[in-house]
Amino acid sequence: QVQLVESGGGLVQAGGSLRLSCAASGRTFSSYDMGWFRQAPGKEREFVAAISWSGDSTYYADSVKGRFTVSRDKAKNTVDLQMNSLKPEDTAVYYCTAGRGGSSWSLRVPRMYDYWGQGTQVTVSS
């Protein structure tokens, strides 16, 4: 069992930065692939970024590539999402997720993940 709690959301002006953090509980955290998804009002949940269980591989949606960076700290059981050059279209609820056995394509799919956090709101004003 893995429990996930996100933090770090808030209101920021366009061009600004935020750092989201996901704290995970559970002894097997280090064996899970971790992902970030987001959902804006009236839209489907969409993939943002993912990092493999080893931390060796990272994946990004085209819309955030070059602006967002995902990282994990196995000693602290945390996964972070550094978001720079934020745009109004980045406004959404951001969710941290955990799953096993992902590939470069399946990590982009919500159903691959077994555990989800409650989400944290990110609002980017223009």
Rosetta constraint file for C-alpha pairs under 8 A:
AtomPair CA 1 CA 26 HARMONIC 6.16 0.50
AtomPair CA 2 CA 24 HARMONIC 6.55 0.50
AtomPair CA 2 CA 25 HARMONIC 5.56 0.50
AtomPair CA 2 CA 26 HARMONIC 5.02 0.50
AtomPair CA 2 CA 28 HARMONIC 7.73 0.50
AtomPair CA 2 CA 29 HARMONIC 6.92 0.50
AtomPair CA 2 CA 98 HARMONIC 7.75 0.50
AtomPair CA 2 CA 115 HARMONIC 6.65 0.50
AtomPair CA 3 CA 24 HARMONIC 5.56 0.50
AtomPair CA 3 CA 25 HARMONIC 5.21 0.50
AtomPair CA 3 CA 26 HARMONIC 6.95 0.50
AtomPair CA 3 CA 115 HARMONIC 7.13 0.50
AtomPair CA 3 CA 116 HARMONIC 7.70 0.50
AtomPair CA 3 CA 117 HARMONIC 7.15 0.50
AtomPair CA 4 CA 22 HARMONIC 6.32 0.50
AtomPair CA 4 CA 23 HARMONIC 5.70 0.50
AtomPair CA 4 CA 24 HARMONIC 4.67 0.50
AtomPair CA 4 CA 25 HARMONIC 6.70 0.50
AtomPair CA 4 CA 96 HARMONIC 6.86 0.50
AtomPair CA 4 CA 97 HARMONIC 7.39 0.50
AtomPair CA 4 CA 115 HARMONIC 7.47 0.50
AtomPair CA 4 CA 116 HARMONIC 6.43 0.50
AtomPair CA 4 CA 117 HARMONIC 4.68 0.50
AtomPair CA 4 CA 118 HARMONIC 7.72 0.50
AtomPair CA 5 CA 22 HARMONIC 5.42 0.50
AtomPair CA 5 CA 23 HARMONIC 5.23 0.50
AtomPair CA 5 CA 24 HARMONIC 6.61 0.50
AtomPair CA 5 CA 96 HARMONIC 7.66 0.50
AtomPair CA 5 CA 117 HARMONIC 5.37 0.50
AtomPair CA 5 CA 118 HARMONIC 6.73 0.50
AtomPair CA 5 CA 119 HARMONIC 7.70 0.50
AtomPair CA 6 CA 20 HARMONIC 6.95 0.50
AtomPair CA 6 CA 21 HARMONIC 5.61 0.50
AtomPair CA 6 CA 22 HARMONIC 4.35 0.50
AtomPair CA 6 CA 23 HARMONIC 6.45 0.50
AtomPair CA 6 CA 95 HARMONIC 7.20 0.50
AtomPair CA 6 CA 96 HARMONIC 6.59 0.50
AtomPair CA 6 CA 117 HARMONIC 6.43 0.50
AtomPair CA 6 CA 118 HARMONIC 7.13 0.50
AtomPair CA 6 CA 119 HARMONIC 6.05 0.50
AtomPair CA 6 CA 120 HARMONIC 6.03 0.50
AtomPair CA 7 CA 20 HARMONIC 5.75 0.50
AtomPair CA 7 CA 21 HARMONIC 5.29 0.50
AtomPair CA 7 CA 22 HARMONIC 6.42 0.50
AtomPair CA 7 CA 120 HARMONIC 6.23 0.50
AtomPair CA 8 CA 18 HARMONIC 7.06 0.50
AtomPair CA 8 CA 19 HARMONIC 5.89 0.50
AtomPair CA 8 CA 20 HARMONIC 4.52 0.50
AtomPair CA 8 CA 21 HARMONIC 6.11 0.50
AtomPair CA 8 CA 120 HARMONIC 7.35 0.50
AtomPair CA 9 CA 18 HARMONIC 7.10 0.50
AtomPair CA 9 CA 19 HARMONIC 7.53 0.50
AtomPair CA 9 CA 20 HARMONIC 6.18 0.50
AtomPair CA 9 CA 120 HARMONIC 5.38 0.50
AtomPair CA 9 CA 121 HARMONIC 5.27 0.50
AtomPair CA 9 CA 122 HARMONIC 4.95 0.50
AtomPair CA 9 CA 123 HARMONIC 7.95 0.50
AtomPair CA 10 CA 18 HARMONIC 7.89 0.50
AtomPair CA 10 CA 121 HARMONIC 6.15 0.50
AtomPair CA 10 CA 122 HARMONIC 5.06 0.50
AtomPair CA 10 CA 123 HARMONIC 6.12 0.50
AtomPair CA 11 CA 122 HARMONIC 6.18 0.50
AtomPair CA 11 CA 123 HARMONIC 4.74 0.50
AtomPair CA 11 CA 124 HARMONIC 5.90 0.50
AtomPair CA 11 CA 125 HARMONIC 7.33 0.50
AtomPair CA 12 CA 16 HARMONIC 6.10 0.50
AtomPair CA 12 CA 17 HARMONIC 7.23 0.50
AtomPair CA 12 CA 18 HARMONIC 7.63 0.50
AtomPair CA 12 CA 122 HARMONIC 7.94 0.50
AtomPair CA 12 CA 123 HARMONIC 6.33 0.50
AtomPair CA 12 CA 124 HARMONIC 5.02 0.50
AtomPair CA 12 CA 125 HARMONIC 6.27 0.50
AtomPair CA 13 CA 86 HARMONIC 7.65 0.50
AtomPair CA 13 CA 124 HARMONIC 5.36 0.50
AtomPair CA 13 CA 125 HARMONIC 4.77 0.50
AtomPair CA 13 CA 126 HARMONIC 6.19 0.50
AtomPair CA 14 CA 85 HARMONIC 6.97 0.50
AtomPair CA 14 CA 86 HARMONIC 5.32 0.50
AtomPair CA 14 CA 87 HARMONIC 5.01 0.50
AtomPair CA 14 CA 88 HARMONIC 6.25 0.50
AtomPair CA 14 CA 124 HARMONIC 5.69 0.50
AtomPair CA 14 CA 125 HARMONIC 5.68 0.50
AtomPair CA 14 CA 126 HARMONIC 5.33 0.50
AtomPair CA 15 CA 84 HARMONIC 7.09 0.50
AtomPair CA 15 CA 85 HARMONIC 4.19 0.50
AtomPair CA 15 CA 86 HARMONIC 4.89 0.50
AtomPair CA 15 CA 87 HARMONIC 6.39 0.50
AtomPair CA 16 CA 84 HARMONIC 6.18 0.50
AtomPair CA 16 CA 85 HARMONIC 5.46 0.50
AtomPair CA 16 CA 86 HARMONIC 5.51 0.50
AtomPair CA 17 CA 82 HARMONIC 7.54 0.50
AtomPair CA 17 CA 83 HARMONIC 5.42 0.50
AtomPair CA 17 CA 84 HARMONIC 4.41 0.50
AtomPair CA 17 CA 85 HARMONIC 6.19 0.50
AtomPair CA 17 CA 86 HARMONIC 6.15 0.50
AtomPair CA 18 CA 82 HARMONIC 6.25 0.50
AtomPair CA 18 CA 83 HARMONIC 5.25 0.50
AtomPair CA 18 CA 84 HARMONIC 6.74 0.50
AtomPair CA 19 CA 80 HARMONIC 6.85 0.50
AtomPair CA 19 CA 81 HARMONIC 5.67 0.50
AtomPair CA 19 CA 82 HARMONIC 4.46 0.50
AtomPair CA 19 CA 83 HARMONIC 5.89 0.50
AtomPair CA 20 CA 80 HARMONIC 5.52 0.50
AtomPair CA 20 CA 81 HARMONIC 5.01 0.50
AtomPair CA 20 CA 82 HARMONIC 6.40 0.50
AtomPair CA 20 CA 83 HARMONIC 7.82 0.50
AtomPair CA 21 CA 78 HARMONIC 6.74 0.50
AtomPair CA 21 CA 79 HARMONIC 5.83 0.50
AtomPair CA 21 CA 80 HARMONIC 4.36 0.50
AtomPair CA 21 CA 81 HARMONIC 6.38 0.50
AtomPair CA 22 CA 78 HARMONIC 5.42 0.50
AtomPair CA 22 CA 79 HARMONIC 5.09 0.50
AtomPair CA 22 CA 80 HARMONIC 6.13 0.50
AtomPair CA 22 CA 96 HARMONIC 6.28 0.50
AtomPair CA 23 CA 77 HARMONIC 6.11 0.50
AtomPair CA 23 CA 78 HARMONIC 4.68 0.50
AtomPair CA 23 CA 79 HARMONIC 6.79 0.50
AtomPair CA 24 CA 29 HARMONIC 6.81 0.50
AtomPair CA 24 CA 77 HARMONIC 5.45 0.50
AtomPair CA 24 CA 78 HARMONIC 5.99 0.50
AtomPair CA 25 CA 29 HARMONIC 7.00 0.50
AtomPair CA 25 CA 77 HARMONIC 7.07 0.50
AtomPair CA 28 CA 32 HARMONIC 7.21 0.50
AtomPair CA 29 CA 74 HARMONIC 7.76 0.50
AtomPair CA 29 CA 77 HARMONIC 6.72 0.50
AtomPair CA 30 CA 53 HARMONIC 6.06 0.50
AtomPair CA 30 CA 54 HARMONIC 7.52 0.50
AtomPair CA 30 CA 74 HARMONIC 5.95 0.50
AtomPair CA 30 CA 77 HARMONIC 7.49 0.50
AtomPair CA 31 CA 53 HARMONIC 5.25 0.50
AtomPair CA 31 CA 54 HARMONIC 7.57 0.50
AtomPair CA 31 CA 100 HARMONIC 7.27 0.50
AtomPair CA 32 CA 52 HARMONIC 7.35 0.50
AtomPair CA 32 CA 53 HARMONIC 4.88 0.50
AtomPair CA 32 CA 98 HARMONIC 5.88 0.50
AtomPair CA 32 CA 99 HARMONIC 5.37 0.50
AtomPair CA 32 CA 100 HARMONIC 5.13 0.50
AtomPair CA 32 CA 101 HARMONIC 7.96 0.50
AtomPair CA 33 CA 50 HARMONIC 7.35 0.50
AtomPair CA 33 CA 51 HARMONIC 5.98 0.50
AtomPair CA 33 CA 52 HARMONIC 4.54 0.50
AtomPair CA 33 CA 53 HARMONIC 4.33 0.50
AtomPair CA 33 CA 54 HARMONIC 7.97 0.50
AtomPair CA 33 CA 98 HARMONIC 5.75 0.50
AtomPair CA 33 CA 99 HARMONIC 5.27 0.50
AtomPair CA 33 CA 100 HARMONIC 5.59 0.50
AtomPair CA 33 CA 101 HARMONIC 7.38 0.50
AtomPair CA 33 CA 102 HARMONIC 6.74 0.50
AtomPair CA 33 CA 107 HARMONIC 7.96 0.50
AtomPair CA 34 CA 50 HARMONIC 5.57 0.50
AtomPair CA 34 CA 51 HARMONIC 5.39 0.50
AtomPair CA 34 CA 52 HARMONIC 6.45 0.50
AtomPair CA 34 CA 53 HARMONIC 6.98 0.50
AtomPair CA 34 CA 79 HARMONIC 7.45 0.50
AtomPair CA 34 CA 96 HARMONIC 7.29 0.50
AtomPair CA 34 CA 97 HARMONIC 5.60 0.50
AtomPair CA 34 CA 98 HARMONIC 4.61 0.50
AtomPair CA 34 CA 99 HARMONIC 6.44 0.50
AtomPair CA 35 CA 47 HARMONIC 7.91 0.50
AtomPair CA 35 CA 48 HARMONIC 7.62 0.50
AtomPair CA 35 CA 49 HARMONIC 5.72 0.50
AtomPair CA 35 CA 50 HARMONIC 4.01 0.50
AtomPair CA 35 CA 51 HARMONIC 6.33 0.50
AtomPair CA 35 CA 96 HARMONIC 5.84 0.50
AtomPair CA 35 CA 97 HARMONIC 4.95 0.50
AtomPair CA 35 CA 98 HARMONIC 6.31 0.50
AtomPair CA 35 CA 107 HARMONIC 7.21 0.50
AtomPair CA 36 CA 47 HARMONIC 6.54 0.50
AtomPair CA 36 CA 48 HARMONIC 5.42 0.50
AtomPair CA 36 CA 49 HARMONIC 5.20 0.50
AtomPair CA 36 CA 50 HARMONIC 6.10 0.50
AtomPair CA 36 CA 81 HARMONIC 7.86 0.50
AtomPair CA 36 CA 94 HARMONIC 6.79 0.50
AtomPair CA 36 CA 95 HARMONIC 5.55 0.50
AtomPair CA 36 CA 96 HARMONIC 4.75 0.50
AtomPair CA 36 CA 97 HARMONIC 6.10 0.50
AtomPair CA 37 CA 45 HARMONIC 6.54 0.50
AtomPair CA 37 CA 46 HARMONIC 5.45 0.50
AtomPair CA 37 CA 47 HARMONIC 4.53 0.50
AtomPair CA 37 CA 48 HARMONIC 5.01 0.50
AtomPair CA 37 CA 49 HARMONIC 7.03 0.50
AtomPair CA 37 CA 94 HARMONIC 5.74 0.50
AtomPair CA 37 CA 95 HARMONIC 5.15 0.50
AtomPair CA 37 CA 96 HARMONIC 6.63 0.50
AtomPair CA 37 CA 97 HARMONIC 7.64 0.50
AtomPair CA 37 CA 110 HARMONIC 7.96 0.50
AtomPair CA 38 CA 45 HARMONIC 5.54 0.50
AtomPair CA 38 CA 46 HARMONIC 5.44 0.50
AtomPair CA 38 CA 47 HARMONIC 6.62 0.50
AtomPair CA 38 CA 48 HARMONIC 6.67 0.50
AtomPair CA 38 CA 92 HARMONIC 5.81 0.50
AtomPair CA 38 CA 93 HARMONIC 5.38 0.50
AtomPair CA 38 CA 94 HARMONIC 4.27 0.50
AtomPair CA 38 CA 95 HARMONIC 5.87 0.50
AtomPair CA 39 CA 43 HARMONIC 6.30 0.50
AtomPair CA 39 CA 44 HARMONIC 6.04 0.50
AtomPair CA 39 CA 45 HARMONIC 4.39 0.50
AtomPair CA 39 CA 46 HARMONIC 6.25 0.50
AtomPair CA 39 CA 92 HARMONIC 5.17 0.50
AtomPair CA 39 CA 93 HARMONIC 5.31 0.50
AtomPair CA 39 CA 94 HARMONIC 6.64 0.50
AtomPair CA 40 CA 44 HARMONIC 7.33 0.50
AtomPair CA 40 CA 45 HARMONIC 7.43 0.50
AtomPair CA 40 CA 91 HARMONIC 6.57 0.50
AtomPair CA 40 CA 92 HARMONIC 4.26 0.50
AtomPair CA 40 CA 93 HARMONIC 6.35 0.50
AtomPair CA 41 CA 92 HARMONIC 7.23 0.50
AtomPair CA 45 CA 110 HARMONIC 7.95 0.50
AtomPair CA 46 CA 110 HARMONIC 7.97 0.50
AtomPair CA 47 CA 60 HARMONIC 7.89 0.50
AtomPair CA 47 CA 61 HARMONIC 6.37 0.50
AtomPair CA 47 CA 108 HARMONIC 5.46 0.50
AtomPair CA 47 CA 109 HARMONIC 6.98 0.50
AtomPair CA 47 CA 110 HARMONIC 7.51 0.50
AtomPair CA 48 CA 60 HARMONIC 5.84 0.50
AtomPair CA 48 CA 61 HARMONIC 5.17 0.50
AtomPair CA 48 CA 64 HARMONIC 6.97 0.50
AtomPair CA 48 CA 108 HARMONIC 7.93 0.50
AtomPair CA 49 CA 58 HARMONIC 7.29 0.50
AtomPair CA 49 CA 59 HARMONIC 5.40 0.50
AtomPair CA 49 CA 60 HARMONIC 4.34 0.50
AtomPair CA 49 CA 61 HARMONIC 6.21 0.50
AtomPair CA 49 CA 69 HARMONIC 7.94 0.50
AtomPair CA 49 CA 70 HARMONIC 6.60 0.50
AtomPair CA 49 CA 108 HARMONIC 7.74 0.50
AtomPair CA 50 CA 58 HARMONIC 5.63 0.50
AtomPair CA 50 CA 59 HARMONIC 5.11 0.50
AtomPair CA 50 CA 60 HARMONIC 6.63 0.50
AtomPair CA 50 CA 70 HARMONIC 6.82 0.50
AtomPair CA 50 CA 107 HARMONIC 6.60 0.50
AtomPair CA 50 CA 108 HARMONIC 7.55 0.50
AtomPair CA 51 CA 55 HARMONIC 5.82 0.50
AtomPair CA 51 CA 56 HARMONIC 7.57 0.50
AtomPair CA 51 CA 57 HARMONIC 5.73 0.50
AtomPair CA 51 CA 58 HARMONIC 4.42 0.50
AtomPair CA 51 CA 59 HARMONIC 6.42 0.50
AtomPair CA 51 CA 70 HARMONIC 6.69 0.50
AtomPair CA 51 CA 71 HARMONIC 6.95 0.50
AtomPair CA 51 CA 72 HARMONIC 7.66 0.50
AtomPair CA 52 CA 56 HARMONIC 6.39 0.50
AtomPair CA 52 CA 57 HARMONIC 5.34 0.50
AtomPair CA 52 CA 58 HARMONIC 6.45 0.50
AtomPair CA 52 CA 102 HARMONIC 7.74 0.50
AtomPair CA 55 CA 71 HARMONIC 7.26 0.50
AtomPair CA 55 CA 72 HARMONIC 6.62 0.50
AtomPair CA 58 CA 70 HARMONIC 7.09 0.50
AtomPair CA 59 CA 104 HARMONIC 7.24 0.50
AtomPair CA 60 CA 64 HARMONIC 6.58 0.50
AtomPair CA 60 CA 65 HARMONIC 5.64 0.50
AtomPair CA 60 CA 68 HARMONIC 7.99 0.50
AtomPair CA 61 CA 65 HARMONIC 6.12 0.50
AtomPair CA 64 CA 68 HARMONIC 5.63 0.50
AtomPair CA 67 CA 83 HARMONIC 6.13 0.50
AtomPair CA 67 CA 84 HARMONIC 5.13 0.50
AtomPair CA 67 CA 85 HARMONIC 6.12 0.50
AtomPair CA 67 CA 86 HARMONIC 7.74 0.50
AtomPair CA 68 CA 81 HARMONIC 6.70 0.50
AtomPair CA 68 CA 82 HARMONIC 5.46 0.50
AtomPair CA 68 CA 83 HARMONIC 4.49 0.50
AtomPair CA 68 CA 84 HARMONIC 6.03 0.50
AtomPair CA 69 CA 81 HARMONIC 5.66 0.50
AtomPair CA 69 CA 82 HARMONIC 5.07 0.50
AtomPair CA 69 CA 83 HARMONIC 6.67 0.50
AtomPair CA 70 CA 79 HARMONIC 7.22 0.50
AtomPair CA 70 CA 80 HARMONIC 5.71 0.50
AtomPair CA 70 CA 81 HARMONIC 4.59 0.50
AtomPair CA 70 CA 82 HARMONIC 6.41 0.50
AtomPair CA 71 CA 79 HARMONIC 5.71 0.50
AtomPair CA 71 CA 80 HARMONIC 5.34 0.50
AtomPair CA 71 CA 81 HARMONIC 6.63 0.50
AtomPair CA 72 CA 77 HARMONIC 7.57 0.50
AtomPair CA 72 CA 78 HARMONIC 5.71 0.50
AtomPair CA 72 CA 79 HARMONIC 4.20 0.50
AtomPair CA 72 CA 80 HARMONIC 6.14 0.50
AtomPair CA 73 CA 77 HARMONIC 5.84 0.50
AtomPair CA 73 CA 78 HARMONIC 5.33 0.50
AtomPair CA 73 CA 79 HARMONIC 6.35 0.50
AtomPair CA 74 CA 78 HARMONIC 6.62 0.50
AtomPair CA 86 CA 90 HARMONIC 6.50 0.50
AtomPair CA 86 CA 124 HARMONIC 6.76 0.50
AtomPair CA 87 CA 91 HARMONIC 7.60 0.50
AtomPair CA 87 CA 124 HARMONIC 6.12 0.50
AtomPair CA 87 CA 125 HARMONIC 7.80 0.50
AtomPair CA 87 CA 126 HARMONIC 7.56 0.50
AtomPair CA 88 CA 123 HARMONIC 7.34 0.50
AtomPair CA 88 CA 124 HARMONIC 4.69 0.50
AtomPair CA 88 CA 125 HARMONIC 5.69 0.50
AtomPair CA 88 CA 126 HARMONIC 5.95 0.50
AtomPair CA 89 CA 124 HARMONIC 7.56 0.50
AtomPair CA 90 CA 122 HARMONIC 7.56 0.50
AtomPair CA 90 CA 123 HARMONIC 7.45 0.50
AtomPair CA 90 CA 124 HARMONIC 6.70 0.50
AtomPair CA 91 CA 121 HARMONIC 7.80 0.50
AtomPair CA 91 CA 122 HARMONIC 5.38 0.50
AtomPair CA 91 CA 123 HARMONIC 4.56 0.50
AtomPair CA 91 CA 124 HARMONIC 5.45 0.50
AtomPair CA 92 CA 121 HARMONIC 6.06 0.50
AtomPair CA 92 CA 122 HARMONIC 5.52 0.50
AtomPair CA 92 CA 123 HARMONIC 6.60 0.50
AtomPair CA 93 CA 119 HARMONIC 5.82 0.50
AtomPair CA 93 CA 120 HARMONIC 5.36 0.50
AtomPair CA 93 CA 121 HARMONIC 4.35 0.50
AtomPair CA 93 CA 122 HARMONIC 5.99 0.50
AtomPair CA 94 CA 119 HARMONIC 5.20 0.50
AtomPair CA 94 CA 120 HARMONIC 5.28 0.50
AtomPair CA 94 CA 121 HARMONIC 6.24 0.50
AtomPair CA 94 CA 122 HARMONIC 7.00 0.50
AtomPair CA 95 CA 116 HARMONIC 6.72 0.50
AtomPair CA 95 CA 117 HARMONIC 5.78 0.50
AtomPair CA 95 CA 118 HARMONIC 6.68 0.50
AtomPair CA 95 CA 119 HARMONIC 4.42 0.50
AtomPair CA 95 CA 120 HARMONIC 6.69 0.50
AtomPair CA 96 CA 116 HARMONIC 5.87 0.50
AtomPair CA 96 CA 117 HARMONIC 5.35 0.50
AtomPair CA 96 CA 119 HARMONIC 6.96 0.50
AtomPair CA 97 CA 113 HARMONIC 6.22 0.50
AtomPair CA 97 CA 114 HARMONIC 7.42 0.50
AtomPair CA 97 CA 115 HARMONIC 5.51 0.50
AtomPair CA 97 CA 116 HARMONIC 4.53 0.50
AtomPair CA 97 CA 117 HARMONIC 6.41 0.50
AtomPair CA 98 CA 113 HARMONIC 5.45 0.50
AtomPair CA 98 CA 114 HARMONIC 5.98 0.50
AtomPair CA 98 CA 115 HARMONIC 5.15 0.50
AtomPair CA 98 CA 116 HARMONIC 6.68 0.50
AtomPair CA 99 CA 112 HARMONIC 6.33 0.50
AtomPair CA 99 CA 113 HARMONIC 4.17 0.50
AtomPair CA 99 CA 114 HARMONIC 5.10 0.50
AtomPair CA 99 CA 115 HARMONIC 6.73 0.50
AtomPair CA 100 CA 112 HARMONIC 7.72 0.50
AtomPair CA 100 CA 113 HARMONIC 7.21 0.50
AtomPair CA 100 CA 114 HARMONIC 7.91 0.50
AtomPair CA 102 CA 106 HARMONIC 5.52 0.50
AtomPair CA 102 CA 107 HARMONIC 5.23 0.50
AtomPair CA 102 CA 112 HARMONIC 7.00 0.50
AtomPair CA 103 CA 107 HARMONIC 5.79 0.50
AtomPair CA 104 CA 108 HARMONIC 7.50 0.50
AtomPair CA 105 CA 109 HARMONIC 7.45 0.50
AtomPair CA 106 CA 112 HARMONIC 6.25 0.50
AtomPair CA 107 CA 112 HARMONIC 6.45 0.50
AtomPair CA 107 CA 113 HARMONIC 7.92 0.50
AtomPair CA 109 CA 113 HARMONIC 7.88 0.50
